Amino acid sequence: MKKLLLIAIIIGLAGTTQAQFKKVGRTSMQFVKIGIGARETAMGEASIANLNNVNAMFWNPAGLTKVQGQEAAVHYTKWFADLNLMSAAAAVNLGSFGVVGVNYTILNYGDLEEAFVTSTTGGMDTRTGNMFTGKDMSLGFSYARQFTDKLSIGVSAHYIREDLYKYYSSIWAFDVGSYYETGWKGIRIAMSAQNFSSQARWMYSGDETRQSFEIPLLYRIGASIDLLGGKDLFLGGDWNTHRFTLNMDAIHSNDYSERVHIGGEYVFLDQFALRGGYRFNYDEGNFSVGVGFNTLFSGVNVKLDYSYVNMDYLDSPHRFSLSFGL
């Protein structure tokens, strides 16, 4: 009953935020808000308290302590407007020293046709026949350590750059996160803050400052509950056969009103996963689903994940993730 009441309260709060001022159009480098990882996005991006792989670097660096040995992953997202987002991450567990990792993300705009704008063009075709391009890039480094048997803390540093035509902007940003296992009923809680930085300043030809903008600053707090699997859990069951986890995240940012993400994951025999999620207070991309496959091949743990996010007006993105663990 208490769990149902908590979920009802969260959904109610999500609905009230619809009427709030949404603070849009205040930040640059919007690509840093695109969710990375098919598993995490399939669960409605409700994941910071249920990160168990190298993708933690993109959401909550404290979750890196769940990496055992070495792990690497590559991700591909077919984004809307024919944009392609690609990313990769790798991490290694150094025992008592902690876990270190590196990640890379690039969003390529492809070829764009140049046009000029004047106040008197009206319906005239203003294309010049020339082409230009642009891209967004992020290179990150992460470190996480488990300080007790329940508490982990992680930090990340990112070099972020955005190029468009002759203009560019680059900046350093920092993340910090925590992860806590309560040890009761499979409940975990987590918090993360992403993209602490100075303002991004747009440059022309590398020597002239044009304008300055903040980048998206994201605060997340989340909880994860194992509802099925294990003796001490709410619904019991055999952990090795069936497992169902419910995740909830609350999001606060400097360029939008508050939002809530809810997602779930069902795992069968630790080899096949079904996932779904819903994001409240979004104009696009509320509902998501996905699947995952896990197998051991020549001593390497191989995982393949897919997610689909439903869009009403834009092209619905498809994400694919492939990871390897030793």
N, C-alpha and C positions, 0 to 999 in steps of 0.2 A: 504494500500500500504506500509506504514511504517513497519507494522508487517511482511509482506512478505519479505521485503528487509532485515530486521533483521535476519529472519530465513535463508535466502540465504547466508548472511555473515557468520553466525555460521557454516553452512554446509561447506562452502568454507574453513574456517579456520580448520575445522576438517580434510578435505582432505589433506591440506598442511602438517599436522603433521605426515602423514604417512612416509614422507621421512626423518624425524628427527631421531637422535640417541635416542633409547628408554631406555637406562639406566637400562636394565633388569639385574637380578641376583645380585643386590646390597643389598637386605634386607632379613631379616628372618621374621618368624611369619606371613607368607602370609595370613593366615586364617582371619586376621583382615580386609582384603579387601573384604571378601565374604558378599554380600548384605543380610541383614536380613529383613524379612517381605515380604509376598506375594504381598501386595498392592504396595509397593515401587519398588520391582524388576519387577513387571508386566509393570510398566511405564518406563522401561529402566533405573531404578535407578535415574531418574530425579525427585527428590522429596523434596529437602531440603527447598524449599519455599512453599511446599504444604503438610506439615506434620500436622496432626490434631489428633494424637493419641499417645499412649505410645511408639510406635516404634521410636519416635523422638530421643530417647536416642542413637540409633544406627547410626544416621545420622547427626542430628543437635540438641543439647540439648535445644536450645531456643524454639523449637517447642513444648516442654512439656507444655507450658502455654496454649495450646489448650485443655489439658485434663480437663474435668469438673468432679468434684467429685473424684471418684476412678476408676481406670482402670487397667486391667491385660491382658496379652496376652501370648500365647505360639506359637512357630514356629517349624516347621519340614521341613528340606530340604533333599531330596534324592540327594546327591551330586554324582559326577562321581567317578569311581573306587570303587564302593560299600562303599563309605564313607557316614556317616550320621551326619548331623549338626542339633543340637537342641538348642533352646534358649527360654528364658522366660523373661518377664519384667513386672513390676508393678509400679504404680505411684499414688500419692494422691495429690489433690489440697488443700493447706492449706490457701486459701484465700489471704489476703494481704501479708502474709509471702512468698508465692511463691508455687512452685510445686517441690516435691522431688520424686525420683524414684530409683529403683535398677534393674539391669539386669544381666543375666547369659547366657553364650554361651559355648558350648562344641562341639568339632569336634573329633569324635572317629575314629581311624584308623582301628580298628578291629584286628584280629590275622594276623601276618606277619611271613613268614618262614625265619629263619636265614640262611645266607650263608656267606662264607668267600671269599675274593678276593685276588688273588696273580697275579704276572706278568707272570706266566707260566701255568695258568690253561687251556688256550685255550678253547676247547669245552667241557671240563670236567664239570660234575655236582658238584657244590660246596656247595649244601645245607647240613646243619648239622643235620636236623631233629628236631631241637629245634624251638620253637615259641617265638615271642616277640610282643609287642604292643606299641602304642603311642597315644597321644591325645593332643589337644590344648584346652585351657580354658581361659575364660575371665570373670571376675566379676567386674561389674561397678556400680558406684553411681553417680546420676545426681541431679542438682538443677537448676531451671529456675525461672525467675521472670519477670513480665510485668512492665516495668518502666514508660511507658506512655500508652495511648490508642492505640498506633501504634507500639512501640518498645519493644521487648523482648530480653533478653540475658540469656544464659545458659552455664553451665560448667559441665564437667564430669571427674571422675577419674576412671581408670581401673587397676585392678591387672591382668596381663597377664602371663600365664605360658604355656610352650611347653615342652612335654616329648616325648622322642624317645629312646627306648632301655634303656641303663643306663645313658643317657645324659638328661639334662634338662636345661632350662633357664627361669627365671622369671623377671618381670620388672613392674614398674608402668608407666602408660601413661595417658595423660590428653587431653581433648577436650574443645573447646570453640566455641560458635556459637551465631549468632544474627538473628533476624527475624523482618522484618519491613513491616507493612501494609500501603501502600500509601494512601488508602482511595479513590482512583480514578480508575474507570473501573475494579475493582476487581484485581488490580495488587499488588503482594507481591514480595519482594526481600529478599534474605537471604545469609549468608556466614557462613562457618564453617571451622575449622582447627582441624584435628584429629590426635592423637597419638604423641603428644609432649613427648619425653622421652630421657633418656640416651641410650647408646648402650646396646643391649642384649648380655650378656656374657654366653657362653655355659660352663656348668660344668660337671664333671665326678665324680660320687659318692659324690657329694656335697662339694668337697673340692679342686678341681683343675680347674683353669681357662684354657680353651682351646682357643677359638676365640671369637671375638666381632663383632657384626653386628648391623647396624641400623635396625629399624623396619619401615614399610611403613608410611610415613608422607603424609597426604592427605589434600589438600586445595580445598574447593568447593565454588563456587559462583553460585547462581541460581535465577531464576525468575519464577513466576507463574501467569497466566492470566486466569480469568474466562471469557470465550468467550460466553457462553450461560447460561442464568438464571439471573434474577434480572433486575430492571429497568435501572440501570446506566451502564449496561455492553454493550459490543460491539454489540452483537446480540440480546439483550433483552431476553424476554421469562420469564416464570414462574419458579422461583428458586425451588419451591417445587415439580415441575413436571419434568423438564429437567435441567440438569446442565452439562456443558462440560468445562474442565479445561486443558490448555496447559502448560506444564512445560519444562524448559530448564536449565540444569546445565553444568558448565564448571569445569573440574577437572585438578589439577596439583599435581603431586606426585614426590617423590625423587627417584622413581625406574621405571619411565616410562615417555614417552612424553605426551603432553597435549591431553586431550580427551574431547568429548562433548556428553552429554546425552539429548535426547528429548523424551518426553512421554506425553500421554494424558489420561484423564479419563472422561467417560460419566456416569452420574448417573441418574436413572429414579426413581421418587417417593421416593428418599432417601432410597431405599431398594435394588436396583439392580445396579451393576456397571460393565461396560466393560472398559478394559484398554489395552493399547499397548505402546510400546516404541522401541527406537533404540539407540544403543551406537556406536559412531564413533571411529575409530582407535583402534579396538580390533581385536585380532587374532581369538578369539572365543566368542560366546555369544553376538552377536550384536542385534538380534531381540527377542522381548519378548511380550507375551500377557497374559491376565489374566481376571478373573471374581471375583465378590464379592457379598455377600448377607448380608443384615442387617435387623434384626427384633428385636422387643421388646417382651421379654418373662418373665412374672411374675415380671415386673418392672426392668429387667436387659436388657441392650442393648447388643445383641449378634451379632458378625460379623464373617463371615467365608469368607476367601479369598484364592484364588489359583493363581499361576503364573507358566508359562512355558517359559524357555529361550532356544532358539534354539542353539545347538552346532553342528558344522560340523564334528569334529573328535573325540570329547569326548562325553560321555553320557550326554544328555540334562537334566538338573536338573528340578525337580518338587518341588514347595514350597507350603506349607499349613500353614495358620495362623488362629488362633481362639482367639478372644478377647471378654472381658466382661467389661461392663461399668455400673457404678451406679451413 
